[in-house]
Every structure is written in structure tokens, then in C-alpha cells.
Amino acid sequence: MQITVRASGSLKELIPAVLILEDRTTVGDALAKLALPGGEGLAIIVNGRLAHWGTVLQEGDVLQLAPIPSGG
């Protein structure tokens, strides 16, 4: 199945715009395939709704990722 991946901030350069995944894949599976450094601290949105690692993805979904700023 194919999903669209959108990213902001420092993630833009690290991910492809389209990701091909197996059926019945979760957000966690997709993030593992992307092999992003430091998977914590991400805002995860699927089709405009807040999602989590266990959210099941379907054909044509849009996965949006944004790093959550931290500091002090």
C-alpha cells in the first residue's frame, strides 16, 4: 500500500514524500521503516487527526510528522 508522508522542520530532509508499506501497517511500523533518529518527540498526524504509534494506516493515508521543540 502507498501512503503520503509530509514532514516539517529538520525531518523534511530525512524522509521520502511517498512510502510503500505492507498491508495492515501501523504508524510505528512506518516510523521504523523510515529509521528516523530519535523517534521520541514527534507530533504524529494521520489524515488531519492526532495519531499514535499503534494507529493502523490504510491505502492513501497522509502521515504528517513534526518534531516537538524542546529546550530550556
C-alpha positions in Angstrom: 0.0 0.0 0.0 1.1 3.6 -0.6 0.9 6.5 1.8 2.0 10.1 1.6 4.5 11.3 4.1 4.8 15.0 5.0 7.3 16.4 7.4 8.3 19.7 8.8 11.4 21.1 10.4 14.6 19.1 10.4 12.7 16.0 9.3 12.0 17.3 5.8 15.4 16.3 4.5 15.2 12.8 6.1 12.1 11.3 4.6 10.6 10.4 1.2 7.4 12.0 0.1 5.8 8.6 -0.6 6.3 5.4 1.3 5.3 1.9 0.2 4.2 -0.3 3.1 2.7 -3.8 3.6 -1.0 -4.0 4.3 -2.1 -3.7 7.9 0.8 -1.4 8.9 0.8 0.8 11.9 2.4 4.3 12.3 5.1 2.6 14.4 5.9 0.2 11.5 6.1 3.2 9.1 8.4 5.1 11.5 10.6 2.0 11.9 10.9 1.8 8.1 11.8 5.5 7.9 14.5 4.9 10.5 14.3 8.4 11.9 16.9 9.3 14.5 15.3 9.8 18.0 11.7 8.7 17.4 10.6 10.4 20.6 9.4 13.9 20.5 7.3 13.7 17.3 3.8 15.0 16.7 2.1 12.4 14.6 -0.9 13.2 12.5 -2.8 10.9 10.1 -5.3 12.5 7.8 -5.5 15.6 9.9 -6.1 13.8 13.2 -3.7 13.3 16.1 -2.4 9.7 15.9 -0.1 7.4 17.9 2.4 4.5 17.1 -0.4 1.9 17.1 -2.7 3.8 14.6 -3.4 1.5 11.7 -2.6 3.0 8.3 -4.6 2.5 5.1 -4.0 2.9 1.4 -3.9 6.6 0.6 -3.4 7.9 4.1 -1.4 11.1 4.7 1.1 10.7 7.6 2.4 14.1 8.9 5.4 14.3 11.2 6.7 17.3 13.1 9.4 17.4 15.7 8.3 18.8 19.0 10.7 21.5 20.1 12.3 21.2 23.5 14.8 23.0 25.4 15.2 25.1 28.5 
